[in-house]
């Protein structure tokens, strides 16, 4: 049974699982709350199907440095490896 992390965490079990996988507290909270609210965006599951422009935009949003020098495969890897 998952520990209660307070009202700010909507899915305590998923939050703990994500922390165990090595995700930061902030990232785990965002994912757990989005899943609980039913708003989890699954765009990361098919990165190869997205345009390079979309990948650059995503990389900018999450703060990947050097993104303008990466090709599409490099952007996909950088986004997937980002923690």
PADO-454861 format. One record per atom (N, C-alpha, C): atom name; x, y, z. Coordinates in Angstrom, 3 decimals. Atoms other than C-alpha are relative to their C-alpha. Example, Ala and Ser with C-alpha at 12.3 -4.5 7.8 and 13.67 -1.06 7.14 Angstrom:
<node><atomo>N</atomo><x>0.890</x><y>-1.190</y><z>0.000</z></node>
<node><atomo>CA</atomo><x>12.300</x><y>-4.500</y><z>7.800</z></node>
<node><atomo>C</atomo><x>0.900</x><y>1.200</y><z>0.000</z></node>
<node><atomo>N</atomo><x>-0.820</x><y>-1.190</y><z>-0.060</z></node>
<node><atomo>CA</atomo><x>13.670</x><y>-1.060</y><z>7.140</z></node>
<node><atomo>C</atomo><x>-0.770</x><y>1.090</y><z>0.730</z></node>
END
This chain:
<node><atomo>N</atomo><x>0.845</x><y>-1.180</y><z>0.000</z></node>
<node><atomo>CA</atomo><x>0.000</x><y>0.000</y><z>0.000</z></node>
<node><atomo>C</atomo><x>0.890</x><y>1.242</y><z>0.000</z></node>
<node><atomo>N</atomo><x>-0.783</x><y>-1.223</y><z>0.138</z></node>
<node><atomo>CA</atomo><x>1.309</x><y>3.388</y><z>-0.991</z></node>
<node><atomo>C</atomo><x>-0.259</x><y>0.950</y><z>1.169</z></node>
<node><atomo>N</atomo><x>0.073</x><y>-0.999</y><z>-1.057</z></node>
<node><atomo>CA</atomo><x>2.035</x><y>6.013</y><z>1.631</z></node>
<node><atomo>C</atomo><x>-0.738</x><y>1.230</y><z>-0.517</z></node>
<node><atomo>N</atomo><x>0.709</x><y>-1.208</y><z>0.386</z></node>
<node><atomo>CA</atomo><x>-0.149</x><y>9.144</y><z>1.566</z></node>
<node><atomo>C</atomo><x>0.990</x><y>1.163</y><z>-0.042</z></node>
<node><atomo>N</atomo><x>-0.941</x><y>-1.105</y><z>0.183</z></node>
<node><atomo>CA</atomo><x>1.934</x><y>12.011</y><z>0.172</z></node>
<node><atomo>C</atomo><x>-0.691</x><y>1.356</y><z>0.082</z></node>
<node><atomo>N</atomo><x>0.722</x><y>-1.253</y><z>-0.160</z></node>
<node><atomo>CA</atomo><x>-0.694</x><y>14.641</y><z>0.907</z></node>
<node><atomo>C</atomo><x>-0.879</x><y>0.302</y><z>-1.199</z></node>
<node><atomo>N</atomo><x>0.969</x><y>-0.318</y><z>1.050</z></node>
<node><atomo>CA</atomo><x>-3.291</x><y>16.346</y><z>-1.249</z></node>
<node><atomo>C</atomo><x>0.629</x><y>0.440</y><z>-1.318</z></node>
<node><atomo>N</atomo><x>-0.627</x><y>-0.441</y><z>1.239</z></node>
<node><atomo>CA</atomo><x>-0.765</x><y>17.613</y><z>-3.802</z></node>
<node><atomo>C</atomo><x>0.334</x><y>-1.157</y><z>-0.934</z></node>
<node><atomo>N</atomo><x>-0.266</x><y>1.181</y><z>0.823</z></node>
<node><atomo>CA</atomo><x>-0.087</x><y>14.055</y><z>-5.067</z></node>
<node><atomo>C</atomo><x>-1.304</x><y>-0.778</y><z>-0.131</z></node>
<node><atomo>N</atomo><x>1.314</x><y>0.616</y><z>0.232</z></node>
<node><atomo>CA</atomo><x>-3.183</x><y>12.522</y><z>-6.666</z></node>
<node><atomo>C</atomo><x>0.051</x><y>-1.521</y><z>-0.132</z></node>
<node><atomo>N</atomo><x>-0.142</x><y>1.453</y><z>0.149</z></node>
<node><atomo>CA</atomo><x>-1.843</x><y>8.993</y><z>-7.318</z></node>
<node><atomo>C</atomo><x>1.292</x><y>-0.418</y><z>0.718</z></node>
<node><atomo>N</atomo><x>-1.163</x><y>0.285</y><z>-0.839</z></node>
<node><atomo>CA</atomo><x>0.480</x><y>7.976</y><z>-4.473</z></node>
<node><atomo>C</atomo><x>0.793</x><y>-1.216</y><z>-0.479</z></node>
<node><atomo>N</atomo><x>-0.683</x><y>1.222</y><z>0.442</z></node>
<node><atomo>CA</atomo><x>1.272</x><y>4.488</y><z>-5.834</z></node>
<node><atomo>C</atomo><x>0.864</x><y>0.281</y><z>-1.224</z></node>
<node><atomo>N</atomo><x>-0.770</x><y>-0.326</y><z>1.197</z></node>
<node><atomo>CA</atomo><x>2.329</x><y>5.755</y><z>-9.256</z></node>
<node><atomo>C</atomo><x>1.159</x><y>0.927</y><z>0.343</z></node>
<node><atomo>N</atomo><x>-1.044</x><y>-0.934</y><z>-0.435</z></node>
<node><atomo>CA</atomo><x>4.309</x><y>8.585</y><z>-7.609</z></node>
<node><atomo>C</atomo><x>1.182</x><y>-0.769</y><z>0.587</z></node>
<node><atomo>N</atomo><x>-1.073</x><y>0.798</y><z>-0.616</z></node>
<node><atomo>CA</atomo><x>6.293</x><y>6.080</y><z>-5.514</z></node>
<node><atomo>C</atomo><x>0.716</x><y>-0.866</y><z>-1.038</z></node>
<node><atomo>N</atomo><x>-0.615</x><y>0.822</y><z>1.046</z></node>
<node><atomo>CA</atomo><x>6.863</x><y>3.800</y><z>-8.515</z></node>
<node><atomo>C</atomo><x>0.948</x><y>0.832</y><z>-0.863</z></node>
<node><atomo>N</atomo><x>-0.848</x><y>-0.871</y><z>0.816</z></node>
<node><atomo>CA</atomo><x>8.238</x><y>6.708</y><z>-10.529</z></node>
<node><atomo>C</atomo><x>1.255</x><y>0.430</y><z>0.744</z></node>
<node><atomo>N</atomo><x>-1.182</x><y>-0.331</y><z>-0.803</z></node>
<node><atomo>CA</atomo><x>10.555</x><y>7.727</y><z>-7.691</z></node>
<node><atomo>C</atomo><x>0.965</x><y>-1.182</y><z>0.048</z></node>
<node><atomo>N</atomo><x>-0.823</x><y>1.206</y><z>-0.029</z></node>
<node><atomo>CA</atomo><x>11.801</x><y>4.126</y><z>-7.458</z></node>
<node><atomo>C</atomo><x>0.755</x><y>-0.206</y><z>-1.321</z></node>
<node><atomo>N</atomo><x>-0.639</x><y>0.112</y><z>1.316</z></node>
<node><atomo>CA</atomo><x>12.616</x><y>4.291</y><z>-11.199</z></node>
<node><atomo>C</atomo><x>1.075</x><y>1.061</y><z>-0.201</z></node>
<node><atomo>N</atomo><x>-1.051</x><y>-1.006</y><z>0.079</z></node>
<node><atomo>CA</atomo><x>14.878</x><y>7.266</y><z>-10.507</z></node>
<node><atomo>C</atomo><x>-0.458</x><y>1.365</y><z>-0.480</z></node>
<node><atomo>N</atomo><x>0.509</x><y>-1.304</y><z>0.418</z></node>
<node><atomo>CA</atomo><x>12.609</x><y>10.132</y><z>-11.571</z></node>
<node><atomo>C</atomo><x>0.071</x><y>0.981</y><z>1.161</z></node>
<node><atomo>N</atomo><x>-0.013</x><y>-1.029</y><z>-1.043</z></node>
<node><atomo>CA</atomo><x>12.795</x><y>13.418</y><z>-9.697</z></node>
<node><atomo>C</atomo><x>-1.384</x><y>0.102</y><z>0.628</z></node>
<node><atomo>N</atomo><x>1.291</x><y>-0.177</y><z>-0.677</z></node>
<node><atomo>CA</atomo><x>10.051</x><y>14.299</y><z>-7.211</z></node>
<node><atomo>C</atomo><x>-0.949</x><y>0.833</y><z>-0.852</z></node>
<node><atomo>N</atomo><x>0.833</x><y>-0.878</y><z>0.823</z></node>
<node><atomo>CA</atomo><x>8.815</x><y>17.059</y><z>-9.510</z></node>
<node><atomo>C</atomo><x>-0.587</x><y>-0.742</y><z>-1.198</z></node>
<node><atomo>N</atomo><x>0.462</x><y>0.737</y><z>1.174</z></node>
<node><atomo>CA</atomo><x>8.603</x><y>14.833</y><z>-12.585</z></node>
<node><atomo>C</atomo><x>-1.000</x><y>-1.080</y><z>0.407</z></node>
<node><atomo>N</atomo><x>0.904</x><y>1.041</y><z>-0.476</z></node>
<node><atomo>CA</atomo><x>6.981</x><y>12.001</y><z>-10.622</z></node>
<node><atomo>C</atomo><x>-1.358</x><y>0.585</y><z>0.377</z></node>
<node><atomo>N</atomo><x>1.255</x><y>-0.636</y><z>-0.391</z></node>
<node><atomo>CA</atomo><x>4.367</x><y>14.373</y><z>-9.200</z></node>
<node><atomo>C</atomo><x>-0.801</x><y>0.421</y><z>-1.227</z></node>
<node><atomo>N</atomo><x>0.705</x><y>-0.432</y><z>1.218</z></node>
<node><atomo>CA</atomo><x>3.542</x><y>15.816</y><z>-12.643</z></node>
<node><atomo>C</atomo><x>-0.651</x><y>-1.176</y><z>-0.704</z></node>
<node><atomo>N</atomo><x>0.525</x><y>1.167</y><z>0.706</z></node>
<node><atomo>CA</atomo><x>3.099</x><y>12.379</y><z>-14.192</z></node>
<node><atomo>C</atomo><x>-1.141</x><y>-0.631</y><z>0.795</z></node>
<node><atomo>N</atomo><x>1.036</x><y>0.623</y><z>-0.835</z></node>
<node><atomo>CA</atomo><x>1.118</x><y>10.937</y><z>-11.265</z></node>
<node><atomo>C</atomo><x>-1.278</x><y>0.832</y><z>0.008</z></node>
<node><atomo>N</atomo><x>1.182</x><y>-0.865</y><z>-0.028</z></node>
<node><atomo>CA</atomo><x>-1.211</x><y>13.945</y><z>-11.145</z></node>
<node><atomo>C</atomo><x>-0.693</x><y>0.048</y><z>-1.358</z></node>
<node><atomo>N</atomo><x>0.590</x><y>-0.007</y><z>1.337</z></node>
<node><atomo>CA</atomo><x>-1.719</x><y>13.992</y><z>-14.910</z></node>
<node><atomo>C</atomo><x>-0.750</x><y>-1.303</y><z>-0.266</z></node>
<node><atomo>N</atomo><x>0.677</x><y>1.294</y><z>0.185</z></node>
<node><atomo>CA</atomo><x>-2.564</x><y>10.284</y><z>-14.957</z></node>
<node><atomo>C</atomo><x>-1.286</x><y>-0.043</y><z>0.803</z></node>
<node><atomo>N</atomo><x>1.193</x><y>-0.001</y><z>-0.845</z></node>
<node><atomo>CA</atomo><x>-5.017</x><y>10.723</y><z>-12.072</z></node>
<node><atomo>C</atomo><x>-1.095</x><y>0.894</y><z>-0.582</z></node>
<node><atomo>N</atomo><x>0.972</x><y>-0.935</y><z>0.579</z></node>
<node><atomo>CA</atomo><x>-6.692</x><y>13.646</y><z>-13.858</z></node>
<node><atomo>C</atomo><x>-0.456</x><y>-0.436</y><z>-1.394</z></node>
<node><atomo>N</atomo><x>0.353</x><y>0.471</y><z>1.333</z></node>
<node><atomo>CA</atomo><x>-6.832</x><y>11.732</y><z>-17.152</z></node>
<node><atomo>C</atomo><x>0.516</x><y>0.902</y><z>-1.107</z></node>
<node><atomo>N</atomo><x>-0.527</x><y>-0.933</y><z>1.003</z></node>
<node><atomo>CA</atomo><x>-4.788</x><y>14.378</y><z>-18.954</z></node>
<node><atomo>C</atomo><x>1.416</x><y>-0.347</y><z>-0.429</z></node>
<node><atomo>N</atomo><x>-1.362</x><y>0.383</y><z>0.363</z></node>
<node><atomo>CA</atomo><x>-1.553</x><y>12.463</y><z>-19.441</z></node>
<node><atomo>C</atomo><x>0.133</x><y>-0.046</y><z>-1.508</z></node>
<node><atomo>N</atomo><x>-0.247</x><y>-0.088</y><z>1.433</z></node>
<node><atomo>CA</atomo><x>-0.265</x><y>13.295</y><z>-22.914</z></node>
<node><atomo>C</atomo><x>0.971</x><y>-1.110</y><z>-0.378</z></node>
<node><atomo>N</atomo><x>-0.814</x><y>1.153</y><z>0.373</z></node>
<node><atomo>CA</atomo><x>1.124</x><y>10.184</y><z>-24.571</z></node>
<node><atomo>C</atomo><x>0.881</x><y>0.265</y><z>-1.215</z></node>
<node><atomo>N</atomo><x>-0.760</x><y>-0.315</y><z>1.199</z></node>
<node><atomo>CA</atomo><x>3.042</x><y>12.022</y><z>-27.280</z></node>
<node><atomo>C</atomo><x>1.421</x><y>-0.558</y><z>0.045</z></node>
<node><atomo>N</atomo><x>-1.356</x><y>0.521</y><z>-0.115</z></node>
<node><atomo>CA</atomo><x>6.342</x><y>10.651</y><z>-25.946</z></node>
<node><atomo>C</atomo><x>0.139</x><y>-1.449</y><z>-0.416</z></node>
<node><atomo>N</atomo><x>-0.089</x><y>1.409</y><z>0.343</z></node>
<node><atomo>CA</atomo><x>5.475</x><y>7.094</y><z>-26.885</z></node>
<node><atomo>C</atomo><x>0.362</x><y>-0.234</y><z>-1.467</z></node>
<node><atomo>N</atomo><x>-0.297</x><y>0.148</y><z>1.419</z></node>
<node><atomo>CA</atomo><x>5.904</x><y>7.703</y><z>-30.643</z></node>
<node><atomo>C</atomo><x>0.818</x><y>1.193</y><z>-0.487</z></node>
<node><atomo>N</atomo><x>-0.828</x><y>-1.150</y><z>0.352</z></node>
<node><atomo>CA</atomo><x>8.657</x><y>10.275</y><z>-30.853</z></node>
<node><atomo>C</atomo><x>0.463</x><y>-0.052</y><z>-1.449</z></node>
<node><atomo>N</atomo><x>-0.491</x><y>0.134</y><z>1.370</z></node>
<node><atomo>CA</atomo><x>9.883</x><y>8.897</y><z>-34.176</z></node>
<node><atomo>C</atomo><x>-1.028</x><y>0.474</y><z>-1.029</z></node>
<node><atomo>N</atomo><x>1.058</x><y>-0.408</y><z>0.918</z></node>
<node><atomo>CA</atomo><x>6.526</x><y>9.767</y><z>-35.764</z></node>
<node><atomo>C</atomo><x>-0.199</x><y>1.515</y><z>-0.039</z></node>
<node><atomo>N</atomo><x>0.163</x><y>-1.451</y><z>-0.056</z></node>
<node><atomo>CA</atomo><x>6.810</x><y>13.456</y><z>-34.853</z></node>
<node><atomo>C</atomo><x>1.017</x><y>0.695</y><z>-0.892</z></node>
<node><atomo>N</atomo><x>-0.915</x><y>-0.757</y><z>0.855</z></node>
<node><atomo>CA</atomo><x>8.439</x><y>16.139</y><z>-36.992</z></node>
<node><atomo>C</atomo><x>1.181</x><y>0.500</y><z>0.830</z></node>
<node><atomo>N</atomo><x>-1.165</x><y>-0.528</y><z>-0.692</z></node>
<node><atomo>CA</atomo><x>11.864</x><y>17.512</y><z>-36.181</z></node>
<node><atomo>C</atomo><x>-0.358</x><y>1.302</y><z>0.723</z></node>
<node><atomo>N</atomo><x>0.432</x><y>-1.256</y><z>-0.635</z></node>
<node><atomo>CA</atomo><x>10.238</x><y>20.898</y><z>-35.438</z></node>
<node><atomo>C</atomo><x>-0.719</x><y>-0.262</y><z>1.315</z></node>
<node><atomo>N</atomo><x>0.701</x><y>0.363</y><z>-1.238</z></node>
<node><atomo>CA</atomo><x>7.953</x><y>19.250</y><z>-32.864</z></node>
<node><atomo>C</atomo><x>0.992</x><y>-0.460</y><z>1.060</z></node>
<node><atomo>N</atomo><x>-0.998</x><y>0.503</y><z>-0.943</z></node>
<node><atomo>CA</atomo><x>10.932</x><y>17.516</y><z>-31.291</z></node>
<node><atomo>C</atomo><x>0.859</x><y>1.131</y><z>0.557</z></node>
<node><atomo>N</atomo><x>-0.780</x><y>-1.154</y><z>-0.466</z></node>
<node><atomo>CA</atomo><x>12.924</x><y>20.759</y><z>-31.111</z></node>
<node><atomo>C</atomo><x>-0.820</x><y>0.793</y><z>1.018</z></node>
<node><atomo>N</atomo><x>0.888</x><y>-0.721</y><z>-0.926</z></node>
<node><atomo>CA</atomo><x>9.930</x><y>22.466</y><z>-29.448</z></node>
<node><atomo>C</atomo><x>-0.078</x><y>-0.730</y><z>1.342</z></node>
<node><atomo>N</atomo><x>0.050</x><y>0.813</y><z>-1.224</z></node>
<node><atomo>CA</atomo><x>9.642</x><y>19.617</y><z>-26.933</z></node>
<node><atomo>C</atomo><x>1.312</x><y>0.119</y><z>0.776</z></node>
<node><atomo>N</atomo><x>-1.313</x><y>-0.102</y><z>-0.638</z></node>
<node><atomo>CA</atomo><x>13.390</x><y>19.758</y><z>-26.238</z></node>
<node><atomo>C</atomo><x>0.176</x><y>1.368</y><z>0.664</z></node>
<node><atomo>N</atomo><x>-0.078</x><y>-1.346</y><z>-0.581</z></node>
<node><atomo>CA</atomo><x>13.149</x><y>23.516</y><z>-25.632</z></node>
<node><atomo>C</atomo><x>-0.828</x><y>0.060</y><z>1.284</z></node>
<node><atomo>N</atomo><x>0.891</x><y>-0.018</y><z>-1.165</z></node>
<node><atomo>CA</atomo><x>10.218</x><y>23.023</y><z>-23.221</z></node>
<node><atomo>C</atomo><x>0.616</x><y>-0.693</y><z>1.209</z></node>
<node><atomo>N</atomo><x>-0.561</x><y>0.740</y><z>-1.138</z></node>
<node><atomo>CA</atomo><x>12.128</x><y>20.515</y><z>-21.113</z></node>
<node><atomo>C</atomo><x>1.435</x><y>0.394</y><z>0.308</z></node>
<node><atomo>N</atomo><x>-1.300</x><y>-0.571</y><z>-0.342</z></node>
<node><atomo>CA</atomo><x>15.415</x><y>22.422</y><z>-21.242</z></node>
<node><atomo>C</atomo><x>1.225</x><y>-0.757</y><z>-0.481</z></node>
<node><atomo>N</atomo><x>-1.154</x><y>0.713</y><z>0.542</z></node>
<node><atomo>CA</atomo><x>17.696</x><y>20.278</y><z>-23.394</z></node>
<node><atomo>C</atomo><x>0.912</x><y>0.995</y><z>-0.712</z></node>
<node><atomo>N</atomo><x>-0.972</x><y>-0.910</y><z>0.600</z></node>
<node><atomo>CA</atomo><x>20.820</x><y>22.234</y><z>-24.282</z></node>
<node><atomo>C</atomo><x>0.614</x><y>-0.632</y><z>-1.246</z></node>
<node><atomo>N</atomo><x>-0.605</x><y>0.492</y><z>1.229</z></node>
<node><atomo>CA</atomo><x>22.411</x><y>21.922</y><z>-27.726</z></node>
<node><atomo>C</atomo><x>-0.982</x><y>-0.622</y><z>-0.968</z></node>
<node><atomo>N</atomo><x>1.037</x><y>0.638</y><z>0.813</z></node>
<node><atomo>CA</atomo><x>19.118</x><y>20.889</y><z>-29.302</z></node>
<node><atomo>C</atomo><x>0.055</x><y>0.404</y><z>-1.470</z></node>
<node><atomo>N</atomo><x>-0.021</x><y>-0.463</y><z>1.396</z></node>
<node><atomo>CA</atomo><x>19.636</x><y>22.977</y><z>-32.447</z></node>
<node><atomo>C</atomo><x>1.047</x><y>-0.738</y><z>-0.830</z></node>
<node><atomo>N</atomo><x>-1.063</x><y>0.719</y><z>0.711</z></node>
<node><atomo>CA</atomo><x>22.707</x><y>20.913</y><z>-33.341</z></node>
<node><atomo>C</atomo><x>-0.315</x><y>-1.483</y><z>-0.183</z></node>
<node><atomo>N</atomo><x>0.346</x><y>1.418</y><z>0.065</z></node>
<node><atomo>CA</atomo><x>20.963</x><y>17.547</y><z>-32.972</z></node>
<node><atomo>C</atomo><x>-0.853</x><y>-0.306</y><z>-1.223</z></node>
<node><atomo>N</atomo><x>0.894</x><y>0.447</y><z>1.055</z></node>
<node><atomo>CA</atomo><x>19.428</x><y>15.603</y><z>-35.818</z></node>
<node><atomo>C</atomo><x>-1.224</x><y>-0.634</y><z>0.665</z></node>
<node><atomo>N</atomo><x>1.252</x><y>0.531</y><z>-0.544</z></node>
<node><atomo>CA</atomo><x>16.020</x><y>13.955</y><z>-35.417</z></node>
<node><atomo>C</atomo><x>0.255</x><y>-1.166</y><z>0.965</z></node>
<node><atomo>N</atomo><x>-0.304</x><y>1.143</y><z>-0.868</z></node>
<node><atomo>CA</atomo><x>17.450</x><y>10.732</y><z>-33.960</z></node>
<node><atomo>C</atomo><x>0.636</x><y>0.464</y><z>1.315</z></node>
<node><atomo>N</atomo><x>-0.625</x><y>-0.548</y><z>-1.203</z></node>
<node><atomo>CA</atomo><x>19.569</x><y>12.744</y><z>-31.525</z></node>
<node><atomo>C</atomo><x>-1.012</x><y>0.663</y><z>0.918</z></node>
<node><atomo>N</atomo><x>1.058</x><y>-0.629</y><z>-0.809</z></node>
<node><atomo>CA</atomo><x>16.533</x><y>14.731</y><z>-30.399</z></node>
<node><atomo>C</atomo><x>-0.849</x><y>-1.055</y><z>0.698</z></node>
<node><atomo>N</atomo><x>0.795</x><y>1.090</y><z>-0.593</z></node>
<node><atomo>CA</atomo><x>14.542</x><y>11.536</y><z>-29.831</z></node>
<node><atomo>C</atomo><x>0.741</x><y>-0.582</y><z>1.195</z></node>
<node><atomo>N</atomo><x>-0.802</x><y>0.569</y><z>-1.090</z></node>
<node><atomo>CA</atomo><x>17.371</x><y>10.098</y><z>-27.716</z></node>
<node><atomo>C</atomo><x>0.099</x><y>0.973</y><z>1.173</z></node>
<node><atomo>N</atomo><x>-0.129</x><y>-0.986</y><z>-1.063</z></node>
<node><atomo>CA</atomo><x>17.853</x><y>13.332</y><z>-25.753</z></node>
<node><atomo>C</atomo><x>-1.289</x><y>0.153</y><z>0.791</z></node>
<node><atomo>N</atomo><x>1.293</x><y>-0.121</y><z>-0.684</z></node>
<node><atomo>CA</atomo><x>14.136</x><y>13.607</y><z>-24.981</z></node>
<node><atomo>C</atomo><x>-0.264</x><y>-1.229</y><z>0.851</z></node>
<node><atomo>N</atomo><x>0.238</x><y>1.228</y><z>-0.770</z></node>
<node><atomo>CA</atomo><x>13.906</x><y>9.975</y><z>-23.892</z></node>
<node><atomo>C</atomo><x>0.917</x><y>-0.110</y><z>1.217</z></node>
<node><atomo>N</atomo><x>-0.971</x><y>0.113</y><z>-1.091</z></node>
<node><atomo>CA</atomo><x>17.026</x><y>10.223</y><z>-21.734</z></node>
<node><atomo>C</atomo><x>-0.117</x><y>1.109</y><z>1.037</z></node>
<node><atomo>N</atomo><x>0.128</x><y>-1.139</y><z>-0.915</z></node>
<node><atomo>CA</atomo><x>15.973</x><y>13.495</y><z>-20.093</z></node>
<node><atomo>C</atomo><x>-0.685</x><y>-0.413</y><z>1.296</z></node>
<node><atomo>N</atomo><x>0.621</x><y>0.282</y><z>-1.316</z></node>
<node><atomo>CA</atomo><x>15.271</x><y>13.192</y><z>-16.346</z></node>
<node><atomo>C</atomo><x>-0.121</x><y>1.247</y><z>0.802</z></node>
END
